[in-house]
Amino acid sequence: MSTPRIRTSVARMHAYVPGEQPRDSAIVKLNTNENPYPPSPRVAEVLHAFAADRLRLYPDPACTALREEIAALHGAQPEQVLIGNGSDEVLALALRAFVERGGAAGYFVPSYSLYPILAAIEEARTYEVPLTASFDWVDPDPEEADLFFVTNPNAPTSLLHPRAALQSFCRAARGVVLIDEAYADFARAHCIDLALSTDNVLVTRSLSKSYGLAGLRVGYAIGPAPLIGAMAKIKDSYNLDAIAQALALAAIRDQTYMRERTQRIRTDRDEVAAALRERGFHVYDSETNFLWVRPGRMEAAEWFQALRERKILVRHFAQPEVRDHLRITIGDEDAIEALLQAVDAILGV
Ligand SMILES: Cc1ncc(COP(=O)(O)O)c(C=O)c1O
């Protein structure tokens, strides 16, 4: 048997490690920032009415109806919108479209841990900018990256970057700045206006969090038509299947439902933050659907284990700059109660 020939960059790299999807349905899953509520009832209606015969044909490669709807939602033109198979696909396309081989992809540390993986696949150099010890903004060198990813609000830290600093970095940056707004519907501010007014800025959004559609895999980018066109050129022709296009359209059309649910999660988030602070946790001011906390009394890794033994699954990252922290998704009422009961039991109160 001959040795398989694997591209060196792929052989050397580590795969992205997604949050665990446990099989045990008794586990309270607060580890991957999914929405605890179902998507809009309109999505279920469209799904039930979807005729299987439509699947004989290829889907619309340009996702025309969905792009028009998203463009109208943000006051943009359809040619300023690209739809992806999850926003992860859009991030990968951006790397391929804007970073030369051997060029540099930049991002803050900590931020979304997929960026270095995407860079490794494409044999790009990385330009890592460490945030301060309290995870605050640090000005990146505007000359260093061909593409700089800014997760905003940031994950896993839950914090919104200051608008003025971000805006001046975008203006100064030599390369493309991609503002990853996967959690923006839970935040007080967003940067779509920057993407629509600055020729090197893209904003990406996800339907996985605020729309409760992580299983569908739909995300999008918004920004200058030349950048969107470059990514469209290299995407798979049929990157979004017909069912995903139809369901995403129904979800986007029901803004009222999405707003109601995100508001509920924001209210719960602030209550859980207060409850955890009372129990001695340091909780950052979250602008997302999760909390970034530094627990007291025990190491974060021990908290992770102790919660897990009580069937509460949260996220712990082992990297030195974040290992003292836990990321906890805001669940529904039952999940929140289970979390707080488990915390009390661990604290022995
Ligand atoms: C910051 C950030 N960007 C993008 C994504 C990916 O979202 P999608 O499900 O749309 O691919 C995630 C998912 O957790 C995320 O945390």
The ligand as a Gaussian input file, in Angstrom:
#p B3LYP/6-31G(d) Opt

LIG

0 1
 C      -17.429000      34.144000      16.963000
 C      -18.082000      33.097000      16.127000
 N      -18.108000      33.251000      14.814000
 C      -18.693000      32.338000      14.005000
 C      -19.251000      31.201000      14.534000
 C      -19.812000      30.178000      13.585000
 O      -21.144000      30.354000      13.366000
 P      -21.931000      29.492000      12.289000
 O      -22.702000      28.492000      13.063000
 O      -22.798000      30.499000      11.587000
 O      -20.936000      28.864000      11.370000
 C      -19.257000      30.988000      15.903000
 C      -19.841000      29.765000      16.459000
 O      -19.772000      29.442000      17.600000
 C      -18.655000      31.964000      16.723000
 O      -18.599000      31.794000      18.056000

